[in-house]
Amino acid sequence: MIIYRWNYSSKEYIKVLTIQTILNMKEMNYYKLYLEKFLLDNDLAKRYMDNSVEARAKQASECYEQMRRNGFTVEQAQELAMSELMQETFLPEA
């Protein structure tokens, strides 16, 4: 089930994932869900919701895995992966 939330600033509906939708997903990606929620909560969804979300989530997952293989702690690997995920999120619009 997908719910649409009205965004007053952009005057359009934004797709919001429900818990049931998330549970039905075959492959959950923590970084993708985190970034999508962040963008929705901060009214940046229209600007960033495209294939770049998927690509950035994949990069963050790969970064985390690589750092763990290289001996970083969970916390260190998570910090680096989140940095990778959130890069370019706050760049001014062109």
KOLLUM-628998 format. One record per residue (C-alpha): residue in one letter; x, y, z; residue number from 0. Coordinates in Angstrom, 2 decimals. Layout:
<pts>
  rofi       px       py       pz  fikol
     A        X        Y        Z    NUM
...
</pts>
This chain:
<pts>
  rofi       px       py       pz  fikol
     M     0.00     0.00     0.00      0
     I     1.31     3.41    -0.93      1
     I     0.03     6.61     0.61      2
     Y     0.36    10.01    -0.97      3
     R     1.01    13.04     1.23      4
     W     0.14    16.56     0.09      5
     N     3.19    18.81     0.01      6
     Y     2.00    22.36     0.62      7
     S     5.18    24.08    -0.55      8
     S     5.32    22.34    -3.94      9
     K     1.52    21.92    -4.18     10
     E     1.72    18.31    -5.25     11
     Y     1.30    14.83    -3.84     12
     I     4.39    12.95    -2.73     13
     K     4.52     9.17    -2.52     14
     V     5.08     7.91     1.03     15
     L     6.01     4.32     1.76     16
     T     4.01     2.59     4.47     17
     I     5.38    -0.04     6.82     18
     Q     3.42    -2.72     4.97     19
     T     5.00    -1.67     1.66     20
     I     8.44    -1.84     3.21     21
     L     7.79    -5.28     4.68     22
     N     6.65    -6.55     1.27     23
     M     9.84    -5.44    -0.47     24
     K    12.02    -8.30    -1.63     25
     E    15.27    -6.49    -1.02     26
     M    15.43    -3.75     1.55     27
     N    18.31    -1.32     1.39     28
     Y    18.76     0.63     4.61     29
     Y    20.60     3.44     2.86     30
     K    17.94     3.86     0.17     31
     L    15.13     3.97     2.74     32
     Y    17.10     6.42     4.88     33
     L    17.80     8.77     1.97     34
     E    14.22     8.63     0.65     35
     K    12.83     9.43     4.11     36
     F    15.34    12.24     4.57     37
     L    14.43    13.79     1.22     38
     L    10.69    13.53     1.91     39
     D    11.00    14.96     5.41     40
     N    13.04    17.91     4.16     41
     D    10.96    18.68     1.06     42
     L    13.84    17.77    -1.23     43
     A    12.10    14.81    -2.85     44
     K    11.19    16.61    -6.05     45
     R    14.80    17.67    -6.52     46
     Y    16.47    14.33    -5.83     47
     M    13.97    11.49    -6.29     48
     D    15.32     9.84    -9.39     49
     N    17.81     7.13   -10.26     50
     S    20.50     8.91    -8.27     51
     V    18.86     7.75    -5.02     52
     E    19.27     4.13    -6.08     53
     A    22.86     4.71    -7.20     54
     R    23.84     6.57    -4.04     55
     A    22.29     3.88    -1.84     56
     K    24.23     1.21    -3.71     57
     Q    27.46     3.21    -3.32     58
     A    26.85     3.60     0.40     59
     S    26.20    -0.13     0.82     60
     E    29.36    -0.98    -1.08     61
     C    31.33     1.55     0.97     62
     Y    30.10    -0.01     4.21     63
     E    30.97    -3.54     3.06     64
     Q    34.42    -2.50     1.86     65
     M    35.24    -0.67     5.10     66
     R    34.19    -3.67     7.19     67
     R    36.40    -5.93     5.05     68
     N    39.27    -3.50     5.63     69
     G    38.94    -3.86     9.39     70
     F    36.95    -0.74    10.28     71
     T    34.52    -1.01    13.19     72
     V    30.78    -1.07    12.52     73
     E    30.50     2.53    13.71     74
     Q    33.39     3.72    11.52     75
     A    32.07     1.92     8.45     76
     Q    28.56     3.29     9.07     77
     E    29.89     6.85     9.41     78
     L    31.79     6.59     6.12     79
     A    28.83     5.01     4.33     80
     M    26.47     7.75     5.56     81
     S    28.95    10.36     4.38     82
     E    28.99     8.70     0.96     83
     L    25.19     8.55     0.92     84
     M    24.59    12.17     1.88     85
     Q    27.21    13.81    -0.32     86
     E    25.78    16.40    -2.73     87
     T    22.44    16.45    -0.86     88
     F    22.83    20.04     0.24     89
     L    24.32    21.56    -2.89     90
     P    22.47    24.69    -4.00     91
     E    20.17    24.33    -7.00     92
     A    21.80    25.09   -10.34     93
</pts>
